[in-house]
Every structure is written in C-alpha cells, then in structure tokens.
Amino acid sequence: MASTITSLLLSYLLGCFSSAYYLVRWRTGEDVRVHGSGNAGATNAGRVLGKWGFVIALMGDVGKGALAVLLAGWLTGGDLWAMGLAVPAAVIGHIWPVQMGWRGGEGFATAIGGFVALDPPLIGIVGGISLILYLATRKRSLAGLVALLIAAPTLLLLARPTAELVGLLLVIGVMLWAFRRHIRSLFGRGEHR
C-alpha cells in the first residue's frame, strides 16, 4: 500500500514538470501561458519556438506519462492498479501543477505516454482514429474528444484488466473537465489551432 501511494505521489510530481513551460522559459524567459491558448502544452510551445519547440515539449510530456507508469510498476513489483492509477495522477499533475499556480496544460500528451507504456494496442487503435479525424478536420479538440469517447469501449473490446479500465475512466473524467472550454468551442466560435 505504501509503495502504491508513493508511486501515485511521484506520478503527480512527474506530471507537474511541464516541458513546454520550462523549455519556453529557458529559451525566451517568457511564460508560455501568456501565448495562444494560455496552456502550458506542446502546441503553445510550438507557437513560441516553432516546430522544434513543439516536438521537444511533446516528447517530454509523452515521456513523463510513460515514465510514471514504468516507475509505478517498478516501485510496486508490477501492480496493475498502481500502474493504471499512475496515468491519471500524472495527467492531474500536468493539468494542475502545484509549482505553477495550478495552471498547466491539457494533459493529452501525458495520457498518451502513460497508455503507450500501459497498453500500446489501445493507443494504436484510438490514436489512429483520432489522427485520421484530425487530418480530415484540422480540429484538435474534436480529435481529442473523439479519442476520449472511444477509448473506454475500445478497452472493453480488448478485454483489458479492470485496473486499466478504472485508470482510463479517471483520465477521461479529468480530461473532459479540463477540456470543457475546448468542447464548448467545437459548438461555438471555433478553437485555437
């Protein structure tokens, strides 16, 4: 039990490390959150630093999600509940980082990284569908919303363990709450690209 709690705390703290925020701060001295969408995410890093900034921030956010799952597995001897719950803990850290006044990014890249480590086939299926949708519409919010909506049914079809499903449902709940402004924009005035 203590190792599971430790792994969740460490997953949250890993999530708090915002690649976009620290990369932009290091390169320009600015706060990435004063640009574009106001998020500390890879897209905003790309707005400030160009494509290389987007790629580095994205890799950092994906990497910390994967690292949270791997670390939870290592600390708990491969306990699936700890690994499944590490993903929402890291996502919560990314969205609400304590050291940044609780204002981070949206958490998609961190969630993707966590599920890449936890269940690569899930990411392959859901990611492929949402990528096709994004390429067809150029709407990041729509592609992300569809990914969230199809992830749980996909996991059920793959007959994955309950611990993984619970972790995914927590991620979906947190992300829908954090993503609510973008969901409204899909049906309103559009979204930041």
MOQUIPE-V495996 format. One record per pair of residues at least 4 apart in sequence whose ideal C-beta (glycine too) atoms are under 7 Angstrom apart, sorted by sequence separation. I is the first residue (numbers start at 1). J is the second residue. If there is no record, write none. Layout:
# MOQUIPE-V495996
I	J
I	J
This chain:
# MOQUIPE-V495996
1	5
2	6
3	7
4	8
5	9
6	10
7	11
8	12
9	13
10	14
11	15
12	16
18	22
19	23
20	24
21	25
22	26
23	27
24	28
25	29
30	34
40	44
42	46
43	47
44	48
45	49
46	50
49	53
51	55
52	56
53	57
54	58
55	59
56	60
57	61
58	62
59	63
60	64
61	65
62	66
63	67
64	68
66	70
67	71
68	72
69	73
70	74
71	75
72	76
79	83
80	84
81	85
82	86
85	89
86	90
87	91
88	92
89	93
90	94
91	95
92	96
93	97
98	102
100	104
107	111
108	112
109	113
110	114
111	115
112	116
113	117
114	118
115	119
116	120
119	123
120	124
121	125
122	126
123	127
124	128
125	129
126	130
127	131
128	132
129	133
130	134
131	135
132	136
133	137
134	138
139	143
140	144
141	145
142	146
143	147
144	148
145	149
146	150
147	151
150	154
151	155
152	156
153	157
154	158
160	164
162	166
163	167
164	168
165	169
166	170
167	171
168	172
169	173
170	174
171	175
172	176
173	177
174	178
175	179
176	180
179	183
180	184
181	185
182	186
184	188
185	189
25	30
33	38
39	44
46	51
48	53
73	78
97	102
134	139
137	142
155	160
160	165
185	190
186	191
24	30
25	31
33	39
37	43
76	82
96	102
134	140
185	191
33	40
37	44
46	53
97	104
115	122
116	123
24	32
32	40
36	44
45	53
46	54
96	104
115	123
35	44
45	54
95	104
133	142
134	143
155	164
182	191
72	82
73	83
94	104
95	105
133	143
155	165
21	32
36	47
43	54
72	83
94	105
95	106
112	123
20	32
32	44
35	47
42	54
45	57
95	107
32	45
35	48
94	107
130	143
133	146
152	165
155	168
69	83
72	86
130	144
42	57
112	127
32	48
42	58
91	107
94	110
130	146
152	168
69	86
129	146
130	147
151	168
152	169
30	48
68	86
69	87
21	40
42	61
68	87
91	110
20	40
28	48
90	110
91	111
152	172
20	41
24	45
68	89
126	147
129	150
151	172
18	40
20	42
23	45
27	49
65	87
68	90
20	44
24	48
87	111
90	114
126	150
148	172
20	45
24	49
65	90
126	151
23	49
64	90
87	114
148	175
86	114
87	115
126	154
148	176
122	151
125	154
23	53
87	118
122	154
23	56
61	94
122	155
23	57
84	118
83	118
144	179
108	144
122	158
19	56
20	57
121	158
19	57
145	183
19	60
119	160
141	182
145	186
19	61
141	183
141	185
142	186
65	110
69	114
119	164
141	186
64	110
65	111
68	114
118	164
17	64
62	109
65	112
66	113
70	117
139	186
61	109
65	113
66	114
69	117
15	64
61	110
64	113
65	114
69	118
14	64
62	112
63	113
66	116
141	191
58	109
62	113
66	117
140	191
61	113
139	191
14	67
15	68
14	68
62	116
138	193
11	68
40	100
111	171
10	71
11	72
7	71
40	104
41	105
111	175
7	72
40	105
41	106
39	105
39	106
42	109
7	75
107	175
6	75
7	76
33	103
107	178
3	75
4	76
106	178
3	76
106	179
15	89
4	79
7	82
11	86
15	90
14	90
15	91
18	94
4	81
8	85
12	89
15	92
16	93
4	82
8	86
11	89
12	90
15	93
7	86
11	90
14	93
15	94
18	97
21	100
84	163
88	167
95	174
12	92
13	93
84	164
87	167
91	171
8	89
12	93
16	97
80	161
11	93
16	98
18	100
81	163
84	166
85	167
88	170
92	174
16	99
80	163
84	167
88	171
91	174
95	178
80	164
87	171
91	175
20	105
18	104
88	174
18	105
15	110
37	192
36	192
